[in-house]
Amino acid sequence: NAGVMQNPRHLVRRRGQEARLRCSPMKGHSHVYWYRQLPEEGLKFMVYLQKENIIDESGMPKERFSAEFPKEGPSILRIQQVVRGDSAAYFCASSPPGKINEKLFFGSGTQLSVL
Amino acid sequence: KNEVEQSPQNLTAQEGEFITINCSYSVGISALHWLQQHPGGGIVSLFMLSSGKKKHGRLIATINIQEKHSSLHITASHPRDSAVYICATNTGNQFYFGTGTSLTVIP
């Protein structure tokens, strides 16, 4: 049973390009969370999704950032027109259906570097 | 919003020492989590607790709901315990994270 899979592990983009980060939750998990970890800061909640639904996106910047979790395939965090301040580690976590207070299972993260 | 504070920020210990990391939070929660983040970034969930005490190997986590405080203890510390330990609280699907305690265990 594979864990939470994120790819790519490292992503380098120039300012103005788009970044797409992928997250495949653990088998059987239908809740996906995205977090951002800026250098020297703690993890910050971005968005919580269930299959085909955004449940809570209160942590997402209003512009340039979007997330989806389609019926088939991984969850995608998309950052358009990246800026240097978007450089961070982006973590995805998943949990089973109906158990949002259970342990979160984290992916290894995607380190985004914007040049 | 829950303010999650951890102390100390950095901790260096000799192998074999008993280690305590503290976490306090500001509002009532559904559960508190202790996470471990190794160099290279991977995050592992160590404990989820809502009351009392849990033990796993050399790790012990306790929580005092009335005082809004939790501690993570490591007995007989080992260099492989070197990592960042993160306290997180959740209420429903809202998770709040401390900034972490960086632990270095010296042989």
Backbone of each chain as ProteinMPNN parsed JSONL, in Angstrom:
{"seq_chain_A": "NAGVMQNPRHLVRRRGQEARLRCSPMKGHSHVYWYRQLPEEGLKFMVYLQKENIIDESGMPKERFSAEFPKEGPSILRIQQVVRGDSAAYFCASSPPGKINEKLFFGSGTQLSVL", "coords_chain_A": {"N_chain_A": [[0.866, -1.188, 0.0], [1.007, 1.862, -1.154], [2.264, 4.96, 0.095], [1.346, 8.442, 0.522], [1.799, 10.046, -2.47], [3.806, 12.426, -3.945], [4.588, 14.493, -6.665], [6.41, 16.681, -8.85], [9.455, 16.011, -6.906], [11.21, 18.108, -6.745], [10.916, 21.292, -8.201], [11.633, 23.629, -10.569], [11.038, 26.866, -11.575], [10.741, 29.694, -13.734], [10.077, 33.156, -13.104], [6.731, 34.052, -13.752], [6.051, 31.737, -15.075], [4.056, 28.679, -15.076], [3.264, 26.517, -12.365], [2.728, 23.145, -11.622], [1.655, 20.957, -9.243], [1.508, 17.695, -8.062], [-0.491, 15.305, -6.332], [-1.031, 12.159, -5.113], [-3.266, 10.551, -3.13], [-3.185, 8.245, -0.324], [-4.23, 4.883, -0.893], [-7.689, 4.453, -0.844], [-8.115, 6.721, 0.627], [-9.987, 9.698, 0.779], [-9.824, 12.306, 1.402], [-8.01, 15.204, 0.92], [-5.366, 17.368, 1.71], [-3.67, 20.409, 1.28], [-0.606, 21.942, 2.099], [1.593, 24.67, 2.818], [5.007, 25.338, 3.299], [6.964, 27.771, 4.246], [10.355, 29.009, 4.175], [11.86, 28.848, 7.351], [9.422, 29.017, 8.6], [6.312, 27.723, 9.958], [4.175, 24.996, 8.874], [1.516, 25.893, 6.76], [-1.939, 25.874, 6.339], [-3.573, 25.376, 3.241], [-5.634, 24.372, 1.449], [-8.488, 22.224, 1.477], [-9.699, 19.282, 0.19], [-12.206, 17.09, -1.093], [-13.078, 14.276, -3.115], [-13.704, 15.682, -6.195], [-14.663, 17.98, -5.029], [-14.135, 21.138, -3.516], [-13.619, 21.729, -0.236], [-12.745, 23.484, 1.731], [-11.12, 26.376, 1.188], [-9.846, 28.364, 2.467], [-7.246, 29.033, 3.089], [-5.95, 29.552, 0.774], [-4.245, 31.705, -1.463], [-5.952, 34.406, -3.071], [-5.585, 34.922, -5.731], [-4.051, 33.476, -8.596], [-3.597, 30.936, -7.552], [-4.877, 27.641, -7.577], [-6.79, 24.672, -6.954], [-7.531, 21.22, -7.446], [-9.322, 18.117, -7.278], [-9.889, 15.622, -8.987], [-12.39, 13.183, -10.065], [-11.078, 10.959, -11.115], [-7.644, 10.284, -10.918], [-4.786, 12.261, -9.739], [-4.684, 14.782, -7.09], [-4.332, 18.185, -7.92], [-2.309, 20.968, -7.454], [-2.194, 24.151, -8.579], [-0.226, 26.779, -9.679], [-0.294, 29.802, -11.088], [1.623, 32.045, -13.135], [4.065, 32.324, -11.558], [5.795, 33.786, -8.758], [8.735, 35.012, -7.015], [8.205, 34.829, -4.297], [6.622, 32.615, -4.092], [8.222, 30.485, -3.753], [8.775, 27.649, -1.948], [8.184, 24.806, 0.225], [5.791, 22.474, -0.662], [3.345, 20.594, 0.766], [1.365, 17.703, 0.664], [-1.332, 16.052, 2.227], [-3.199, 13.2, 3.289], [-6.308, 11.697, 4.341], [-8.526, 9.142, 5.646], [-11.95, 8.564, 4.455], [-14.502, 10.222, 6.277], [-13.082, 10.482, 8.606], [-11.797, 12.845, 9.826], [-10.371, 13.564, 12.028], [-8.399, 11.808, 12.393], [-5.035, 10.44, 12.122], [-2.931, 12.267, 9.969], [-1.57, 11.533, 6.823], [1.354, 12.207, 5.295], [2.752, 13.375, 2.22], [6.009, 13.438, 0.613], [6.537, 15.951, -0.149], [6.841, 18.803, -2.362], [9.419, 20.714, -3.495], [9.407, 23.888, -4.455], [11.099, 26.094, -6.478], [11.519, 29.343, -7.45], [12.941, 31.147, -9.958]], "CA_chain_A": [[0.0, 0.0, 0.0], [1.882, 3.017, -1.252], [1.881, 6.122, 0.865], [0.959, 9.605, -0.263], [2.84, 10.286, -3.466], [3.833, 13.754, -4.528], [5.611, 14.734, -7.675], [7.795, 16.235, -8.678], [10.073, 16.349, -5.615], [11.768, 19.453, -6.92], [10.387, 21.956, -9.394], [12.226, 24.945, -10.767], [10.293, 27.657, -12.548], [11.093, 31.103, -13.842], [8.959, 34.051, -12.815], [5.742, 34.139, -14.813], [5.636, 30.417, -15.564], [3.064, 27.974, -14.273], [3.73, 25.344, -11.626], [1.696, 22.138, -11.328], [2.119, 20.016, -8.241], [0.575, 16.571, -8.043], [-0.567, 14.525, -5.101], [-1.895, 10.978, -5.116], [-3.442, 10.145, -1.726], [-3.115, 6.817, -0.036], [-5.364, 4.118, -1.401], [-8.837, 4.466, 0.06], [-8.289, 8.04, 1.234], [-10.718, 10.601, -0.102], [-9.613, 13.676, 1.856], [-6.664, 15.686, 0.586], [-5.034, 18.682, 2.231], [-2.412, 20.998, 0.807], [0.027, 22.861, 3.035], [2.799, 25.332, 2.312], [5.99, 25.581, 4.337], [7.956, 28.763, 3.833], [11.588, 28.89, 4.956], [11.835, 29.349, 8.737], [8.046, 29.141, 9.089], [5.585, 26.465, 10.1], [3.242, 24.614, 7.818], [0.293, 26.696, 6.718], [-3.031, 25.257, 5.591], [-3.998, 26.065, 2.028], [-6.929, 23.95, 0.914], [-8.946, 20.882, 1.841], [-10.558, 18.806, -0.889], [-12.651, 15.718, -1.254], [-13.196, 13.978, -4.556], [-14.489, 16.587, -7.035], [-15.186, 19.111, -4.263], [-13.284, 21.932, -2.635], [-14.378, 21.869, 0.996], [-12.265, 24.672, 2.451], [-9.95, 26.956, 0.52], [-9.614, 29.625, 3.175], [-5.818, 29.32, 3.159], [-5.4, 29.747, -0.572], [-4.251, 33.078, -1.99], [-7.134, 34.611, -3.925], [-5.196, 34.975, -7.14], [-2.999, 32.645, -9.19], [-3.57, 29.586, -6.98], [-6.097, 26.855, -7.67], [-6.591, 23.259, -6.62], [-8.61, 20.326, -7.841], [-9.169, 16.698, -6.936], [-10.892, 15.043, -9.876], [-12.878, 11.836, -9.766], [-9.978, 10.065, -11.45], [-6.348, 10.94, -10.993], [-4.282, 12.91, -8.53], [-5.023, 16.17, -6.804], [-3.382, 19.107, -8.535], [-2.206, 22.357, -6.994], [-1.713, 24.89, -9.748], [0.16, 28.161, -9.404], [-0.05, 30.505, -12.348], [2.471, 33.245, -13.11], [4.761, 32.24, -10.275], [6.706, 34.854, -8.322], [9.769, 34.484, -6.126], [7.608, 34.545, -3.001], [5.961, 31.305, -4.099], [9.237, 29.467, -3.448], [8.434, 27.021, -0.665], [7.877, 23.381, 0.142], [4.358, 22.253, -0.669], [3.054, 19.246, 1.23], [0.017, 17.162, 0.558], [-1.634, 15.016, 3.209], [-4.511, 12.6, 3.045], [-6.905, 10.952, 5.438], [-9.628, 8.313, 5.149], [-13.258, 9.225, 4.491], [-15.243, 10.259, 7.531], [-12.219, 10.455, 9.792], [-10.902, 13.986, 9.683], [-9.533, 13.736, 13.202], [-7.393, 10.75, 12.447], [-3.695, 10.838, 11.704], [-2.713, 12.668, 8.593], [-0.46, 10.88, 6.158], [1.949, 13.234, 4.462], [3.695, 13.088, 1.152], [7.368, 13.92, 0.84], [6.603, 17.364, -0.478], [7.451, 19.332, -3.589], [10.157, 21.95, -3.25], [9.292, 24.792, -5.609], [12.058, 27.198, -6.508], [11.215, 30.285, -8.533], [14.152, 31.917, -10.252]], "C_chain_A": [[0.894, 1.227, 0.0], [1.343, 4.135, -0.389], [1.404, 7.227, -0.047], [2.112, 9.951, -1.215], [2.717, 11.694, -4.016], [4.897, 13.802, -5.614], [5.345, 16.04, -8.398], [8.316, 16.547, -7.274], [10.644, 17.76, -5.634], [11.253, 20.016, -8.236], [10.993, 23.344, -9.457], [11.449, 25.648, -11.864], [10.866, 29.067, -12.573], [9.857, 31.943, -13.538], [8.023, 34.136, -14.019], [5.296, 32.805, -15.374], [4.572, 29.828, -14.652], [3.726, 26.8, -13.567], [2.533, 24.428, -11.356], [2.284, 21.09, -10.392], [1.062, 18.931, -8.103], [0.645, 15.811, -6.736], [-1.529, 13.366, -5.296], [-2.046, 10.512, -3.673], [-3.251, 8.649, -1.561], [-4.372, 6.132, -0.559], [-6.478, 4.139, -0.371], [-9.071, 5.803, 0.741], [-8.999, 8.967, 0.256], [-10.603, 12.055, 0.323], [-8.181, 14.063, 1.536], [-6.504, 17.108, 1.11], [-3.729, 19.14, 1.579], [-1.934, 22.009, 1.836], [1.256, 23.462, 2.375], [3.724, 25.58, 3.498], [7.034, 26.533, 3.776], [9.205, 28.599, 4.682], [11.428, 29.539, 6.331], [10.417, 29.544, 9.28], [7.404, 27.774, 9.214], [4.717, 26.185, 8.898], [1.984, 25.465, 7.899], [-0.728, 26.001, 5.815], [-3.357, 26.087, 4.351], [-5.424, 25.675, 1.645], [-7.19, 22.509, 1.331], [-9.94, 20.441, 0.777], [-11.02, 17.385, -0.612], [-12.857, 15.509, -2.753], [-14.183, 14.942, -5.227], [-15.057, 17.788, -6.273], [-14.075, 19.822, -3.497], [-14.115, 22.208, -1.384], [-14.013, 23.164, 1.71], [-11.035, 25.184, 1.74], [-9.561, 28.26, 1.179], [-8.132, 29.991, 3.264], [-5.171, 29.589, 1.813], [-5.356, 31.236, -0.905], [-5.359, 33.214, -3.036], [-6.787, 34.552, -5.404], [-4.085, 33.98, -7.419], [-2.988, 31.209, -8.68], [-4.927, 28.908, -7.188], [-5.765, 25.407, -7.355], [-7.79, 22.472, -7.106], [-8.28, 18.921, -7.398], [-10.232, 15.975, -7.756], [-11.289, 13.636, -9.458], [-11.801, 10.787, -10.04], [-8.687, 10.868, -11.456], [-5.988, 11.698, -9.733], [-4.918, 14.275, -8.288], [-3.924, 17.048, -7.397], [-3.47, 20.447, -7.827], [-1.523, 23.133, -8.112], [-1.409, 26.323, -9.333], [0.499, 28.811, -10.734], [0.857, 31.705, -12.113], [3.252, 33.335, -11.802], [5.659, 33.449, -10.055], [7.671, 34.254, -7.317], [9.196, 34.09, -4.764], [6.848, 33.23, -2.93], [6.947, 30.179, -3.785], [8.991, 28.93, -2.039], [8.364, 25.519, -0.88], [6.366, 23.231, 0.252], [4.101, 20.793, -0.319], [1.582, 18.929, 1.017], [-0.146, 16.125, 1.666], [-3.004, 14.44, 2.886], [-5.008, 11.887, 4.29], [-8.106, 10.185, 4.906], [-10.947, 9.06, 5.187], [-13.874, 9.155, 5.871], [-14.397, 10.311, 8.769], [-11.255, 11.639, 9.778], [-10.063, 14.23, 10.923], [-8.477, 12.653, 13.33], [-6.037, 11.286, 11.991], [-3.685, 11.238, 10.245], [-1.51, 11.909, 8.059], [0.087, 11.851, 5.125], [2.749, 12.646, 3.316], [5.048, 13.682, 1.479], [7.562, 15.374, 0.439], [7.18, 17.643, -1.853], [8.133, 20.639, -3.229], [10.107, 22.784, -4.522], [10.301, 25.927, -5.457], [11.736, 28.072, -7.708], [12.425, 31.188, -8.738], [13.819, 33.338, -10.712]], "O_chain_A": [[1.47, 1.588, 1.026], [0.138, 4.25, -0.167], [1.099, 7.006, -1.218], [3.255, 10.122, -0.789], [1.657, 12.101, -4.492], [5.971, 13.215, -5.48], [4.196, 16.458, -8.541], [7.666, 17.282, -6.53], [10.56, 18.497, -4.651], [11.167, 19.314, -9.243], [10.879, 24.133, -8.518], [11.229, 25.096, -12.942], [11.399, 29.563, -11.581], [8.727, 31.482, -13.699], [8.468, 34.274, -15.158], [4.283, 32.729, -16.07], [4.233, 30.389, -13.61], [4.635, 26.169, -14.106], [1.473, 24.877, -10.92], [3.274, 20.43, -10.708], [-0.133, 19.218, -8.036], [1.704, 15.692, -6.119], [-2.703, 13.568, -5.608], [-1.061, 10.118, -3.049], [-3.169, 7.898, -2.533], [-5.438, 6.741, -0.649], [-6.257, 3.881, 0.812], [-10.111, 6.005, 1.367], [-8.668, 9.02, -0.928], [-11.195, 12.939, -0.297], [-7.246, 13.325, 1.85], [-7.399, 17.942, 0.967], [-2.813, 18.347, 1.36], [-2.705, 22.808, 2.369], [1.875, 22.857, 1.5], [3.277, 25.985, 4.571], [7.867, 26.16, 2.95], [9.123, 28.097, 5.803], [10.916, 30.653, 6.444], [10.24, 30.176, 10.322], [7.887, 26.791, 8.651], [4.548, 27.03, 8.018], [1.46, 25.719, 8.984], [-0.424, 25.599, 4.691], [-3.411, 27.316, 4.396], [-6.305, 26.527, 1.531], [-6.277, 21.703, 1.512], [-10.91, 21.145, 0.495], [-10.319, 16.591, 0.016], [-12.813, 16.453, -3.543], [-15.356, 14.998, -4.858], [-15.858, 18.539, -6.829], [-13.196, 19.19, -2.911], [-15.172, 22.835, -1.452], [-14.885, 23.857, 2.233], [-10.013, 24.499, 1.694], [-9.014, 29.156, 0.535], [-7.803, 31.155, 3.495], [-3.965, 29.827, 1.735], [-6.325, 31.953, -0.657], [-5.66, 32.279, -3.778], [-7.618, 34.172, -6.228], [-3.27, 33.689, -6.543], [-2.41, 30.34, -9.333], [-5.979, 29.52, -7.001], [-4.619, 24.973, -7.472], [-8.909, 22.981, -7.17], [-7.12, 18.575, -7.171], [-11.342, 15.742, -7.277], [-10.638, 12.993, -8.635], [-11.641, 9.839, -9.272], [-8.649, 11.998, -11.943], [-6.771, 11.773, -8.785], [-5.588, 14.838, -9.153], [-2.745, 16.695, -7.375], [-4.555, 20.992, -7.625], [-0.413, 22.804, -8.529], [-2.236, 26.992, -8.713], [1.45, 28.423, -11.413], [0.859, 32.301, -11.036], [3.117, 34.295, -11.044], [6.197, 34.044, -10.988], [7.468, 33.144, -6.825], [9.654, 33.125, -4.151], [6.471, 32.78, -1.848], [6.535, 29.039, -3.573], [9.003, 29.682, -1.064], [8.469, 25.025, -2.003], [5.741, 23.794, 1.151], [4.566, 19.88, -1.002], [0.7, 19.774, 1.171], [0.798, 15.407, 1.997], [-3.853, 15.103, 2.29], [-4.23, 11.525, 5.173], [-8.647, 10.521, 3.852], [-11.065, 10.077, 5.87], [-13.775, 8.135, 6.552], [-14.917, 10.197, 9.878], [-10.039, 11.455, 9.725], [-9.128, 15.029, 10.879], [-7.739, 12.621, 14.314], [-5.915, 12.424, 11.54], [-4.344, 10.625, 9.404], [-0.542, 11.677, 8.784], [-0.617, 12.264, 4.203], [3.34, 11.572, 3.426], [5.215, 14.35, 2.499], [8.625, 15.955, 0.663], [7.905, 16.829, -2.425], [7.497, 21.561, -2.718], [10.698, 22.421, -5.539], [10.34, 26.619, -4.44], [11.689, 27.597, -8.842], [12.869, 31.89, -7.829], [14.723, 34.122, -11.001]]}, "seq_chain_B": "KNEVEQSPQNLTAQEGEFITINCSYSVGISALHWLQQHPGGGIVSLFMLSSGKKKHGRLIATINIQEKHSSLHITASHPRDSAVYICATNTGNQFYFGTGTSLTVIP", "coords_chain_B": {"N_chain_B": [[-8.825, 31.115, 14.938], [-6.099, 29.168, 15.882], [-3.468, 29.618, 18.071], [-0.447, 28.145, 18.053], [2.169, 27.255, 20.009], [5.512, 26.341, 20.355], [8.139, 24.999, 22.376], [11.481, 24.061, 23.294], [12.783, 26.158, 20.596], [15.074, 25.245, 19.396], [17.103, 22.443, 20.129], [19.735, 20.741, 21.602], [21.121, 17.675, 22.384], [22.841, 15.156, 24.286], [23.55, 11.851, 23.281], [21.39, 9.434, 24.641], [20.189, 11.025, 26.531], [17.215, 12.233, 28.213], [14.511, 13.714, 26.646], [12.419, 16.557, 26.338], [9.815, 18.132, 24.672], [7.774, 20.92, 24.327], [4.366, 22.027, 23.889], [1.953, 24.471, 23.44], [-1.386, 25.701, 23.155], [-4.039, 27.866, 21.993], [-6.855, 27.772, 21.825], [-9.769, 25.649, 22.276], [-9.646, 22.268, 21.098], [-10.074, 19.566, 18.712], [-8.243, 17.528, 18.404], [-4.766, 16.805, 18.972], [-1.669, 16.743, 17.312], [1.49, 15.19, 16.909], [4.258, 15.584, 14.871], [6.978, 14.448, 12.831], [9.696, 15.726, 11.154], [12.095, 14.998, 8.892], [15.49, 15.827, 7.849], [15.593, 16.735, 4.448], [12.943, 16.67, 4.266], [10.62, 14.941, 4.473], [7.56, 14.199, 6.143], [6.355, 12.684, 9.029], [3.671, 11.31, 10.76], [3.509, 11.099, 14.188], [1.974, 10.888, 16.582], [-1.504, 11.067, 17.397], [-3.591, 12.658, 19.556], [-6.21, 13.121, 21.931], [-6.679, 13.155, 24.555], [-5.097, 12.407, 27.714], [-2.444, 10.129, 27.472], [-0.017, 8.767, 25.25], [2.04, 6.111, 24.066], [4.815, 5.107, 22.162], [7.179, 2.977, 21.489], [10.195, 4.517, 22.224], [9.053, 6.957, 22.469], [6.87, 9.264, 23.997], [3.774, 10.811, 24.349], [1.91, 13.383, 25.831], [-1.093, 14.993, 26.937], [-2.734, 17.83, 28.284], [-5.789, 18.82, 28.592], [-7.192, 20.81, 29.96], [-5.233, 22.66, 30.607], [-4.385, 23.266, 28.097], [-2.083, 22.161, 26.843], [0.636, 20.243, 25.676], [3.077, 17.632, 25.743], [5.977, 16.194, 24.285], [7.946, 13.45, 24.782], [11.161, 12.0, 24.623], [12.775, 9.119, 25.328], [16.019, 7.86, 26.253], [17.592, 9.06, 24.11], [18.697, 9.122, 20.682], [21.083, 9.539, 18.009], [19.667, 9.188, 15.575], [17.23, 10.228, 16.158], [17.361, 12.852, 15.578], [15.804, 15.563, 14.206], [13.123, 17.677, 13.018], [10.525, 18.455, 15.162], [7.116, 18.731, 15.123], [4.285, 20.301, 16.374], [0.809, 20.073, 16.066], [-2.541, 21.255, 15.874], [-5.98, 20.345, 15.558], [-9.264, 21.339, 14.661], [-12.059, 20.024, 13.591], [-11.659, 20.136, 10.125], [-9.692, 22.007, 10.124], [-6.375, 22.631, 10.49], [-3.694, 23.65, 12.56], [-0.342, 24.627, 12.832], [2.619, 24.423, 14.821], [5.828, 26.09, 14.753], [7.824, 24.316, 14.978], [10.336, 22.256, 16.591], [13.706, 22.016, 16.496], [15.659, 19.303, 16.803], [18.785, 18.068, 17.758], [20.722, 15.308, 18.243], [23.598, 14.374, 19.743], [26.235, 12.082, 19.217]], "CA_chain_B": [[-7.461, 30.722, 14.652], [-5.426, 28.629, 17.055], [-2.054, 29.928, 18.149], [0.283, 26.967, 18.532], [3.512, 27.667, 20.383], [6.387, 25.237, 20.762], [9.419, 25.336, 22.996], [12.284, 25.151, 22.747], [12.882, 26.182, 19.124], [16.224, 24.403, 19.061], [17.503, 21.625, 21.263], [20.848, 19.833, 21.367], [21.224, 16.741, 23.503], [23.78, 14.048, 24.172], [22.907, 10.541, 23.128], [20.984, 8.812, 25.899], [19.447, 11.951, 27.375], [15.757, 12.304, 28.164], [14.186, 14.967, 25.963], [11.022, 17.015, 26.406], [9.425, 19.243, 23.804], [6.479, 21.39, 24.813], [3.461, 22.655, 22.927], [0.744, 25.05, 24.035], [-2.285, 26.216, 22.135], [-4.84, 28.933, 22.596], [-8.294, 27.518, 21.872], [-10.133, 24.243, 22.357], [-9.322, 21.517, 19.888], [-10.555, 18.194, 18.599], [-7.121, 16.614, 18.576], [-3.42, 17.359, 18.832], [-0.803, 15.822, 16.575], [2.939, 15.387, 16.876], [4.818, 15.18, 13.592], [8.433, 14.449, 12.752], [10.163, 16.082, 9.81], [13.53, 14.72, 8.77], [16.201, 16.544, 6.787], [15.081, 16.174, 3.202], [11.597, 17.21, 4.261], [9.475, 14.076, 4.67], [6.857, 14.382, 7.413], [5.727, 11.474, 9.527], [2.793, 11.533, 11.892], [3.92, 10.258, 15.309], [0.862, 10.673, 17.493], [-2.695, 11.894, 17.417], [-4.217, 12.406, 20.844], [-7.211, 14.085, 22.382], [-6.644, 13.151, 26.018], [-4.223, 11.44, 28.358], [-1.052, 9.826, 27.174], [0.224, 7.66, 24.333], [3.442, 5.695, 24.044], [5.211, 4.268, 21.035], [8.626, 2.778, 21.602], [10.836, 5.457, 23.15], [8.336, 8.228, 22.398], [5.677, 9.389, 24.833], [3.087, 12.093, 24.177], [0.869, 13.631, 26.834], [-1.861, 16.204, 26.709], [-3.573, 18.319, 29.375], [-6.799, 19.607, 27.882], [-7.551, 22.004, 30.752], [-4.139, 23.636, 30.508], [-4.076, 23.472, 26.682], [-0.649, 21.927, 26.78], [1.063, 18.883, 25.365], [4.515, 17.398, 25.738], [6.521, 15.011, 23.612], [9.144, 13.001, 25.468], [11.953, 10.946, 23.992], [13.671, 8.497, 26.301], [17.239, 7.267, 25.687], [17.673, 9.652, 22.774], [19.679, 8.543, 19.754], [21.29, 10.464, 16.88], [18.655, 9.072, 14.518], [16.056, 11.035, 16.548], [17.576, 14.222, 15.113], [14.748, 15.93, 13.252], [12.253, 18.75, 13.507], [9.287, 17.92, 15.72], [6.082, 19.74, 14.903], [3.009, 20.128, 17.061], [-0.303, 20.597, 15.263], [-3.868, 21.039, 16.445], [-7.063, 20.464, 14.595], [-10.675, 21.394, 15.011], [-12.612, 19.675, 12.293], [-10.62, 19.997, 9.112], [-8.729, 23.096, 10.249], [-5.156, 22.274, 11.205], [-2.746, 24.731, 12.812], [0.959, 24.027, 13.107], [3.703, 25.169, 15.412], [6.964, 26.283, 13.847], [8.721, 23.174, 15.082], [11.513, 22.212, 17.456], [14.795, 21.323, 15.817], [16.409, 18.491, 17.763], [20.031, 17.43, 17.332], [21.26, 14.41, 19.259], [25.028, 14.172, 19.453], [26.703, 10.766, 19.714]], "C_chain_B": [[-6.805, 30.27, 15.942], [-3.949, 28.968, 17.008], [-1.352, 28.735, 18.78], [1.73, 27.368, 18.759], [4.306, 26.454, 20.843], [7.633, 25.781, 21.44], [10.155, 24.051, 23.37], [12.246, 25.129, 21.214], [13.983, 25.254, 18.647], [16.68, 23.676, 20.314], [18.648, 20.709, 20.837], [21.016, 18.961, 22.591], [22.309, 15.715, 23.219], [22.999, 12.751, 24.034], [22.596, 9.947, 24.505], [20.165, 9.726, 26.797], [17.944, 11.82, 27.175], [15.383, 13.686, 27.64], [12.71, 15.28, 26.122], [10.836, 18.202, 25.483], [8.002, 19.625, 24.199], [5.686, 22.101, 23.729], [2.278, 23.216, 23.694], [-0.093, 25.662, 22.923], [-3.348, 27.081, 22.802], [-6.338, 28.635, 22.696], [-8.547, 26.017, 21.906], [-9.966, 23.535, 21.023], [-10.042, 20.171, 19.877], [-9.436, 17.207, 18.888], [-5.81, 17.369, 18.416], [-2.531, 16.296, 18.21], [0.66, 16.184, 16.8], [3.465, 14.775, 15.586], [6.333, 15.249, 13.672], [8.828, 14.745, 11.313], [11.673, 15.92, 9.757], [14.163, 15.65, 7.753], [15.85, 15.908, 5.447], [13.585, 16.338, 3.126], [10.45, 16.288, 4.56], [8.875, 14.233, 6.051], [6.149, 13.093, 7.777], [4.861, 11.837, 10.72], [3.176, 10.566, 13.01], [2.735, 9.887, 16.194], [-0.306, 11.569, 17.117], [-3.362, 11.613, 18.748], [-5.183, 13.511, 21.206], [-7.317, 14.1, 23.9], [-5.555, 12.205, 26.482], [-2.834, 11.336, 27.765], [-0.998, 8.684, 26.162], [1.718, 7.375, 24.292], [3.685, 4.838, 22.82], [6.714, 4.139, 21.061], [9.208, 3.724, 22.636], [10.138, 6.82, 23.191], [7.076, 8.175, 23.257], [5.079, 10.764, 24.579], [1.992, 12.208, 25.223], [0.131, 14.905, 26.473], [-2.681, 16.527, 27.942], [-4.567, 19.285, 28.754], [-7.117, 20.898, 28.638], [-6.488, 23.089, 30.618], [-3.757, 23.948, 29.067], [-2.572, 23.313, 26.439], [-0.385, 20.455, 26.477], [2.576, 18.803, 25.421], [4.841, 16.142, 24.945], [7.838, 14.677, 24.312], [9.839, 11.932, 24.624], [12.898, 10.393, 25.058], [14.869, 7.885, 25.567], [17.473, 7.756, 24.261], [18.865, 9.104, 21.984], [19.88, 9.526, 18.616], [20.242, 10.359, 15.78], [17.346, 9.777, 14.887], [16.192, 12.481, 16.078], [16.604, 14.535, 13.987], [14.072, 17.19, 13.785], [10.944, 18.117, 13.961], [8.245, 19.039, 15.714], [4.822, 19.343, 15.652], [1.919, 20.743, 16.187], [-1.607, 20.322, 15.983], [-4.895, 21.029, 15.331], [-8.406, 20.563, 15.292], [-11.412, 21.171, 13.702], [-11.479, 19.532, 11.296], [-9.588, 21.108, 9.164], [-7.549, 22.644, 11.107], [-4.294, 23.514, 11.378], [-1.455, 24.113, 13.323], [1.854, 24.974, 13.885], [4.858, 25.274, 14.426], [8.017, 25.198, 14.005], [9.841, 23.364, 16.085], [12.572, 21.396, 16.746], [15.661, 20.621, 16.852], [17.649, 17.906, 17.104], [20.546, 16.592, 18.484], [22.688, 14.046, 18.862], [25.49, 12.834, 20.021], [27.654, 10.925, 20.906]], "O_chain_B": [[-6.945, 30.92, 16.978], [-3.257, 28.654, 16.039], [-1.643, 28.365, 19.917], [2.431, 27.769, 17.83], [3.818, 25.641, 21.628], [8.115, 26.869, 21.123], [9.521, 23.057, 23.725], [11.733, 24.183, 20.615], [13.847, 24.568, 17.634], [16.646, 24.224, 21.416], [18.546, 19.992, 19.841], [21.048, 19.461, 23.715], [22.648, 15.444, 22.067], [21.921, 12.59, 24.608], [23.433, 9.962, 25.407], [19.514, 9.253, 27.728], [17.466, 11.368, 26.135], [15.877, 14.701, 28.131], [11.86, 14.393, 26.051], [11.611, 19.157, 25.514], [7.141, 18.764, 24.382], [6.238, 22.685, 22.796], [1.67, 22.518, 24.506], [0.426, 26.084, 21.89], [-3.533, 27.034, 24.018], [-7.018, 29.188, 23.56], [-7.661, 25.217, 21.606], [-10.126, 24.133, 19.96], [-10.547, 19.707, 20.899], [-9.648, 16.18, 19.532], [-5.76, 18.435, 17.802], [-2.624, 15.112, 18.535], [1.012, 17.361, 16.87], [3.172, 13.628, 15.249], [6.899, 15.999, 14.467], [8.356, 14.099, 10.378], [12.422, 16.595, 10.463], [13.475, 16.202, 6.894], [15.815, 14.684, 5.327], [12.997, 16.171, 2.058], [9.366, 16.776, 4.881], [9.605, 14.384, 7.03], [5.447, 12.491, 6.965], [5.287, 12.594, 11.594], [3.17, 9.351, 12.809], [2.525, 8.716, 16.512], [-0.131, 12.67, 16.595], [-3.672, 10.462, 19.052], [-5.003, 14.673, 20.84], [-7.979, 14.969, 24.467], [-5.137, 11.311, 25.745], [-2.141, 12.338, 27.583], [-1.81, 7.76, 26.202], [2.546, 8.271, 24.46], [2.886, 3.967, 22.478], [7.439, 5.068, 20.704], [8.774, 3.738, 23.788], [10.597, 7.731, 23.88], [6.329, 7.197, 23.25], [5.791, 11.768, 24.592], [1.244, 11.262, 25.47], [0.665, 15.781, 25.793], [-3.253, 15.639, 28.574], [-4.228, 20.423, 28.43], [-7.291, 21.953, 28.028], [-6.8, 24.277, 30.526], [-2.901, 24.799, 28.826], [-1.902, 24.201, 25.911], [-1.083, 19.561, 26.954], [3.27, 19.789, 25.175], [4.087, 15.169, 24.937], [8.729, 15.52, 24.417], [9.197, 11.086, 24.002], [13.717, 11.124, 25.616], [14.757, 7.451, 24.42], [17.541, 6.961, 23.324], [19.88, 8.689, 22.543], [18.963, 10.274, 18.279], [19.955, 11.354, 15.113], [16.456, 9.914, 14.048], [15.237, 13.252, 16.17], [16.583, 13.864, 12.955], [14.408, 17.693, 14.856], [10.332, 17.338, 13.23], [8.472, 20.134, 16.229], [4.36, 18.205, 15.573], [2.106, 21.826, 15.632], [-1.766, 19.284, 16.625], [-4.692, 21.639, 14.281], [-8.648, 19.967, 16.342], [-11.394, 22.022, 12.813], [-10.466, 18.892, 11.577], [-8.689, 21.147, 8.324], [-7.702, 22.32, 12.285], [-4.172, 24.33, 10.464], [-1.472, 23.194, 14.142], [1.852, 26.181, 13.644], [4.856, 24.618, 13.384], [8.992, 25.161, 13.254], [10.243, 24.487, 16.389], [12.361, 20.225, 16.432], [16.314, 21.265, 17.673], [17.573, 17.321, 16.024], [20.781, 17.106, 19.578], [22.938, 13.488, 17.793], [25.176, 12.493, 21.161], [28.14, 9.93, 21.445]]}, "name": "protein", "num_of_chains": 2, "seq": "NAGVMQNPRHLVRRRGQEARLRCSPMKGHSHVYWYRQLPEEGLKFMVYLQKENIIDESGMPKERFSAEFPKEGPSILRIQQVVRGDSAAYFCASSPPGKINEKLFFGSGTQLSVLKNEVEQSPQNLTAQEGEFITINCSYSVGISALHWLQQHPGGGIVSLFMLSSGKKKHGRLIATINIQEKHSSLHITASHPRDSAVYICATNTGNQFYFGTGTSLTVIP"}
